[in-house]
Amino acid sequence: MTTKRQLTLHFDTEVAAAIEVEAKKRGLNLSRAANDALRRALIDEAGEALADTVKARLDRLDKRDAARARELALIKEMLLLFVRVWFEYSGSLPDDDPDASANADVQFQGFLDMLAEQTG
């Protein structure tokens, strides 16, 4: 049950006329029409404004997240390229190493397999 509070309000002529038109159009008394109009203006629209603000902030966070994902993908590609080049141009492995005869592609694939095992 809602409690009602009586207030005495003084409206500009244009506002009072608009409330009367709204009341007639919707079949309400003036008090109910004014209450509904004020509720929409002060409460409902404030909630919508808050929702719009939250949506805008979430959109901004989503864009930041996408930008960070792109940056991480670039860093990953740079690191993998570095490792591949390092395998290609580093000196040969010691003769007692079982992978000494492996070329750079085989060494790089071995590196990727080892990386997948550790992260998986």
PyMOL commands that place a pseudoatom at each C-alpha (Angstrom):
pseudoatom trace, name=CA, resn=MET, resi=1, chain=A, elem=C, hetatm=0, pos=[0.000, 0.000, 0.000]
pseudoatom trace, name=CA, resn=THR, resi=2, chain=A, elem=C, hetatm=0, pos=[1.442, 3.332, -1.001]
pseudoatom trace, name=CA, resn=THR, resi=3, chain=A, elem=C, hetatm=0, pos=[1.018, 6.353, 1.150]
pseudoatom trace, name=CA, resn=LYS, resi=4, chain=A, elem=C, hetatm=0, pos=[0.214, 9.617, -0.464]
pseudoatom trace, name=CA, resn=ARG, resi=5, chain=A, elem=C, hetatm=0, pos=[1.444, 13.006, 0.593]
pseudoatom trace, name=CA, resn=GLN, resi=6, chain=A, elem=C, hetatm=0, pos=[-0.371, 16.179, -0.219]
pseudoatom trace, name=CA, resn=LEU, resi=7, chain=A, elem=C, hetatm=0, pos=[1.622, 19.047, -1.714]
pseudoatom trace, name=CA, resn=THR, resi=8, chain=A, elem=C, hetatm=0, pos=[0.504, 22.388, -2.994]
pseudoatom trace, name=CA, resn=LEU, resi=9, chain=A, elem=C, hetatm=0, pos=[2.227, 23.145, -6.258]
pseudoatom trace, name=CA, resn=HIS, resi=10, chain=A, elem=C, hetatm=0, pos=[2.076, 26.175, -8.481]
pseudoatom trace, name=CA, resn=PHE, resi=11, chain=A, elem=C, hetatm=0, pos=[2.619, 25.462, -12.178]
pseudoatom trace, name=CA, resn=ASP, resi=12, chain=A, elem=C, hetatm=0, pos=[3.274, 27.809, -15.054]
pseudoatom trace, name=CA, resn=THR, resi=13, chain=A, elem=C, hetatm=0, pos=[0.239, 28.326, -17.277]
pseudoatom trace, name=CA, resn=GLU, resi=14, chain=A, elem=C, hetatm=0, pos=[1.693, 26.213, -20.089]
pseudoatom trace, name=CA, resn=VAL, resi=15, chain=A, elem=C, hetatm=0, pos=[2.559, 23.336, -17.747]
pseudoatom trace, name=CA, resn=ALA, resi=16, chain=A, elem=C, hetatm=0, pos=[-0.866, 23.423, -16.091]
pseudoatom trace, name=CA, resn=ALA, resi=17, chain=A, elem=C, hetatm=0, pos=[-2.543, 23.332, -19.518]
pseudoatom trace, name=CA, resn=ALA, resi=18, chain=A, elem=C, hetatm=0, pos=[-0.381, 20.382, -20.566]
pseudoatom trace, name=CA, resn=ILE, resi=19, chain=A, elem=C, hetatm=0, pos=[-1.321, 18.494, -17.385]
pseudoatom trace, name=CA, resn=GLU, resi=20, chain=A, elem=C, hetatm=0, pos=[-5.011, 19.170, -18.022]
pseudoatom trace, name=CA, resn=VAL, resi=21, chain=A, elem=C, hetatm=0, pos=[-4.723, 17.914, -21.602]
pseudoatom trace, name=CA, resn=GLU, resi=22, chain=A, elem=C, hetatm=0, pos=[-2.884, 14.795, -20.445]
pseudoatom trace, name=CA, resn=ALA, resi=23, chain=A, elem=C, hetatm=0, pos=[-5.486, 14.153, -17.727]
pseudoatom trace, name=CA, resn=LYS, resi=24, chain=A, elem=C, hetatm=0, pos=[-8.383, 14.449, -20.202]
pseudoatom trace, name=CA, resn=LYS, resi=25, chain=A, elem=C, hetatm=0, pos=[-6.611, 12.314, -22.797]
pseudoatom trace, name=CA, resn=ARG, resi=26, chain=A, elem=C, hetatm=0, pos=[-5.921, 9.495, -20.302]
pseudoatom trace, name=CA, resn=GLY, resi=27, chain=A, elem=C, hetatm=0, pos=[-9.131, 9.871, -18.278]
pseudoatom trace, name=CA, resn=LEU, resi=28, chain=A, elem=C, hetatm=0, pos=[-7.346, 10.764, -15.053]
pseudoatom trace, name=CA, resn=ASN, resi=29, chain=A, elem=C, hetatm=0, pos=[-7.799, 13.460, -12.459]
pseudoatom trace, name=CA, resn=LEU, resi=30, chain=A, elem=C, hetatm=0, pos=[-5.282, 16.314, -12.426]
pseudoatom trace, name=CA, resn=SER, resi=31, chain=A, elem=C, hetatm=0, pos=[-3.429, 15.014, -9.387]
pseudoatom trace, name=CA, resn=ARG, resi=32, chain=A, elem=C, hetatm=0, pos=[-2.887, 11.559, -10.936]
pseudoatom trace, name=CA, resn=ALA, resi=33, chain=A, elem=C, hetatm=0, pos=[-1.838, 13.030, -14.305]
pseudoatom trace, name=CA, resn=ALA, resi=34, chain=A, elem=C, hetatm=0, pos=[0.669, 15.371, -12.625]
pseudoatom trace, name=CA, resn=ASN, resi=35, chain=A, elem=C, hetatm=0, pos=[1.975, 12.530, -10.425]
pseudoatom trace, name=CA, resn=ASP, resi=36, chain=A, elem=C, hetatm=0, pos=[2.482, 10.259, -13.450]
pseudoatom trace, name=CA, resn=ALA, resi=37, chain=A, elem=C, hetatm=0, pos=[4.225, 12.998, -15.443]
pseudoatom trace, name=CA, resn=LEU, resi=38, chain=A, elem=C, hetatm=0, pos=[6.557, 13.843, -12.568]
pseudoatom trace, name=CA, resn=ARG, resi=39, chain=A, elem=C, hetatm=0, pos=[7.288, 10.152, -11.944]
pseudoatom trace, name=CA, resn=ARG, resi=40, chain=A, elem=C, hetatm=0, pos=[8.272, 9.676, -15.585]
pseudoatom trace, name=CA, resn=ALA, resi=41, chain=A, elem=C, hetatm=0, pos=[10.427, 12.804, -15.578]
pseudoatom trace, name=CA, resn=LEU, resi=42, chain=A, elem=C, hetatm=0, pos=[12.118, 12.398, -12.207]
pseudoatom trace, name=CA, resn=ILE, resi=43, chain=A, elem=C, hetatm=0, pos=[12.272, 8.680, -11.517]
pseudoatom trace, name=CA, resn=ASP, resi=44, chain=A, elem=C, hetatm=0, pos=[11.868, 6.611, -14.676]
pseudoatom trace, name=CA, resn=GLU, resi=45, chain=A, elem=C, hetatm=0, pos=[14.093, 8.762, -16.878]
pseudoatom trace, name=CA, resn=ALA, resi=46, chain=A, elem=C, hetatm=0, pos=[16.722, 8.906, -14.145]
pseudoatom trace, name=CA, resn=GLY, resi=47, chain=A, elem=C, hetatm=0, pos=[16.818, 5.108, -14.190]
pseudoatom trace, name=CA, resn=GLU, resi=48, chain=A, elem=C, hetatm=0, pos=[17.148, 5.129, -17.970]
pseudoatom trace, name=CA, resn=ALA, resi=49, chain=A, elem=C, hetatm=0, pos=[19.959, 7.677, -17.743]
pseudoatom trace, name=CA, resn=LEU, resi=50, chain=A, elem=C, hetatm=0, pos=[21.761, 5.448, -15.259]
pseudoatom trace, name=CA, resn=ALA, resi=51, chain=A, elem=C, hetatm=0, pos=[21.292, 2.455, -17.553]
pseudoatom trace, name=CA, resn=ASP, resi=52, chain=A, elem=C, hetatm=0, pos=[22.653, 4.485, -20.478]
pseudoatom trace, name=CA, resn=THR, resi=53, chain=A, elem=C, hetatm=0, pos=[25.682, 5.496, -18.405]
pseudoatom trace, name=CA, resn=VAL, resi=54, chain=A, elem=C, hetatm=0, pos=[26.352, 1.897, -17.391]
pseudoatom trace, name=CA, resn=LYS, resi=55, chain=A, elem=C, hetatm=0, pos=[25.965, 0.756, -21.010]
pseudoatom trace, name=CA, resn=ALA, resi=56, chain=A, elem=C, hetatm=0, pos=[28.402, 3.412, -22.226]
pseudoatom trace, name=CA, resn=ARG, resi=57, chain=A, elem=C, hetatm=0, pos=[30.959, 2.391, -19.599]
pseudoatom trace, name=CA, resn=LEU, resi=58, chain=A, elem=C, hetatm=0, pos=[30.576, -1.287, -20.453]
pseudoatom trace, name=CA, resn=ASP, resi=59, chain=A, elem=C, hetatm=0, pos=[31.046, -0.471, -24.146]
pseudoatom trace, name=CA, resn=ARG, resi=60, chain=A, elem=C, hetatm=0, pos=[34.200, 1.457, -23.300]
pseudoatom trace, name=CA, resn=LEU, resi=61, chain=A, elem=C, hetatm=0, pos=[35.517, -1.472, -21.232]
pseudoatom trace, name=CA, resn=ASP, resi=62, chain=A, elem=C, hetatm=0, pos=[34.710, -3.855, -24.091]
pseudoatom trace, name=CA, resn=LYS, resi=63, chain=A, elem=C, hetatm=0, pos=[36.719, -1.692, -26.506]
pseudoatom trace, name=CA, resn=ARG, resi=64, chain=A, elem=C, hetatm=0, pos=[39.645, -1.609, -24.071]
pseudoatom trace, name=CA, resn=ASP, resi=65, chain=A, elem=C, hetatm=0, pos=[39.487, -5.384, -23.724]
pseudoatom trace, name=CA, resn=ALA, resi=66, chain=A, elem=C, hetatm=0, pos=[39.517, -5.834, -27.503]
pseudoatom trace, name=CA, resn=ALA, resi=67, chain=A, elem=C, hetatm=0, pos=[42.498, -3.470, -27.808]
pseudoatom trace, name=CA, resn=ARG, resi=68, chain=A, elem=C, hetatm=0, pos=[44.393, -5.408, -25.133]
pseudoatom trace, name=CA, resn=ALA, resi=69, chain=A, elem=C, hetatm=0, pos=[43.619, -8.693, -26.876]
pseudoatom trace, name=CA, resn=ARG, resi=70, chain=A, elem=C, hetatm=0, pos=[45.064, -7.283, -30.111]
pseudoatom trace, name=CA, resn=GLU, resi=71, chain=A, elem=C, hetatm=0, pos=[48.160, -6.076, -28.253]
pseudoatom trace, name=CA, resn=LEU, resi=72, chain=A, elem=C, hetatm=0, pos=[48.662, -9.483, -26.626]
pseudoatom trace, name=CA, resn=ALA, resi=73, chain=A, elem=C, hetatm=0, pos=[48.305, -11.209, -30.006]
pseudoatom trace, name=CA, resn=LEU, resi=74, chain=A, elem=C, hetatm=0, pos=[50.968, -8.901, -31.437]
pseudoatom trace, name=CA, resn=ILE, resi=75, chain=A, elem=C, hetatm=0, pos=[53.304, -9.550, -28.513]
pseudoatom trace, name=CA, resn=LYS, resi=76, chain=A, elem=C, hetatm=0, pos=[52.807, -13.295, -28.937]
pseudoatom trace, name=CA, resn=GLU, resi=77, chain=A, elem=C, hetatm=0, pos=[53.583, -13.065, -32.658]
pseudoatom trace, name=CA, resn=MET, resi=78, chain=A, elem=C, hetatm=0, pos=[56.696, -10.972, -31.964]
pseudoatom trace, name=CA, resn=LEU, resi=79, chain=A, elem=C, hetatm=0, pos=[57.965, -13.449, -29.373]
pseudoatom trace, name=CA, resn=LEU, resi=80, chain=A, elem=C, hetatm=0, pos=[57.378, -16.434, -31.648]
pseudoatom trace, name=CA, resn=LEU, resi=81, chain=A, elem=C, hetatm=0, pos=[59.112, -14.650, -34.521]
pseudoatom trace, name=CA, resn=PHE, resi=82, chain=A, elem=C, hetatm=0, pos=[62.061, -13.878, -32.249]
pseudoatom trace, name=CA, resn=VAL, resi=83, chain=A, elem=C, hetatm=0, pos=[62.346, -17.512, -31.165]
pseudoatom trace, name=CA, resn=ARG, resi=84, chain=A, elem=C, hetatm=0, pos=[62.151, -18.726, -34.777]
pseudoatom trace, name=CA, resn=VAL, resi=85, chain=A, elem=C, hetatm=0, pos=[64.879, -16.284, -35.868]
pseudoatom trace, name=CA, resn=TRP, resi=86, chain=A, elem=C, hetatm=0, pos=[66.965, -17.191, -32.845]
pseudoatom trace, name=CA, resn=PHE, resi=87, chain=A, elem=C, hetatm=0, pos=[66.789, -20.887, -33.786]
pseudoatom trace, name=CA, resn=GLU, resi=88, chain=A, elem=C, hetatm=0, pos=[67.736, -20.052, -37.376]
pseudoatom trace, name=CA, resn=TYR, resi=89, chain=A, elem=C, hetatm=0, pos=[70.740, -17.862, -36.576]
pseudoatom trace, name=CA, resn=SER, resi=90, chain=A, elem=C, hetatm=0, pos=[72.022, -19.230, -33.303]
pseudoatom trace, name=CA, resn=GLY, resi=91, chain=A, elem=C, hetatm=0, pos=[75.042, -21.395, -33.421]
pseudoatom trace, name=CA, resn=SER, resi=92, chain=A, elem=C, hetatm=0, pos=[74.742, -25.120, -33.782]
pseudoatom trace, name=CA, resn=LEU, resi=93, chain=A, elem=C, hetatm=0, pos=[74.006, -27.223, -30.751]
pseudoatom trace, name=CA, resn=PRO, resi=94, chain=A, elem=C, hetatm=0, pos=[76.766, -29.119, -28.970]
pseudoatom trace, name=CA, resn=ASP, resi=95, chain=A, elem=C, hetatm=0, pos=[77.598, -32.456, -30.554]
pseudoatom trace, name=CA, resn=ASP, resi=96, chain=A, elem=C, hetatm=0, pos=[76.468, -34.433, -27.500]
pseudoatom trace, name=CA, resn=ASP, resi=97, chain=A, elem=C, hetatm=0, pos=[72.918, -32.934, -27.775]
pseudoatom trace, name=CA, resn=PRO, resi=98, chain=A, elem=C, hetatm=0, pos=[70.460, -35.379, -29.414]
pseudoatom trace, name=CA, resn=ASP, resi=99, chain=A, elem=C, hetatm=0, pos=[68.830, -32.496, -31.316]
pseudoatom trace, name=CA, resn=ALA, resi=100, chain=A, elem=C, hetatm=0, pos=[72.099, -31.331, -32.826]
pseudoatom trace, name=CA, resn=SER, resi=101, chain=A, elem=C, hetatm=0, pos=[71.164, -32.469, -36.307]
pseudoatom trace, name=CA, resn=ALA, resi=102, chain=A, elem=C, hetatm=0, pos=[67.723, -30.840, -36.195]
pseudoatom trace, name=CA, resn=ASN, resi=103, chain=A, elem=C, hetatm=0, pos=[67.180, -27.797, -38.336]
pseudoatom trace, name=CA, resn=ALA, resi=104, chain=A, elem=C, hetatm=0, pos=[65.566, -24.548, -37.146]
pseudoatom trace, name=CA, resn=ASP, resi=105, chain=A, elem=C, hetatm=0, pos=[62.033, -25.596, -38.140]
pseudoatom trace, name=CA, resn=VAL, resi=106, chain=A, elem=C, hetatm=0, pos=[62.246, -28.807, -36.160]
pseudoatom trace, name=CA, resn=GLN, resi=107, chain=A, elem=C, hetatm=0, pos=[63.675, -26.957, -33.159]
pseudoatom trace, name=CA, resn=PHE, resi=108, chain=A, elem=C, hetatm=0, pos=[60.913, -24.333, -33.412]
pseudoatom trace, name=CA, resn=GLN, resi=109, chain=A, elem=C, hetatm=0, pos=[58.214, -27.016, -33.591]
pseudoatom trace, name=CA, resn=GLY, resi=110, chain=A, elem=C, hetatm=0, pos=[59.784, -28.656, -30.545]
pseudoatom trace, name=CA, resn=PHE, resi=111, chain=A, elem=C, hetatm=0, pos=[59.661, -25.312, -28.759]
pseudoatom trace, name=CA, resn=LEU, resi=112, chain=A, elem=C, hetatm=0, pos=[55.971, -24.910, -29.631]
pseudoatom trace, name=CA, resn=ASP, resi=113, chain=A, elem=C, hetatm=0, pos=[55.190, -28.445, -28.442]
pseudoatom trace, name=CA, resn=MET, resi=114, chain=A, elem=C, hetatm=0, pos=[57.010, -27.815, -25.159]
pseudoatom trace, name=CA, resn=LEU, resi=115, chain=A, elem=C, hetatm=0, pos=[55.133, -24.531, -24.743]
pseudoatom trace, name=CA, resn=ALA, resi=116, chain=A, elem=C, hetatm=0, pos=[51.788, -26.231, -25.399]
pseudoatom trace, name=CA, resn=GLU, resi=117, chain=A, elem=C, hetatm=0, pos=[52.540, -28.890, -22.789]
pseudoatom trace, name=CA, resn=GLN, resi=118, chain=A, elem=C, hetatm=0, pos=[53.414, -26.326, -20.126]
pseudoatom trace, name=CA, resn=THR, resi=119, chain=A, elem=C, hetatm=0, pos=[50.375, -24.093, -20.742]
pseudoatom trace, name=CA, resn=GLY, resi=120, chain=A, elem=C, hetatm=0, pos=[47.873, -26.891, -21.334]
for i in range(1, 120): cmd.bond("trace and resi %d" % i, "trace and resi %d" % (i + 1))
show_as sticks, trace
zoom trace
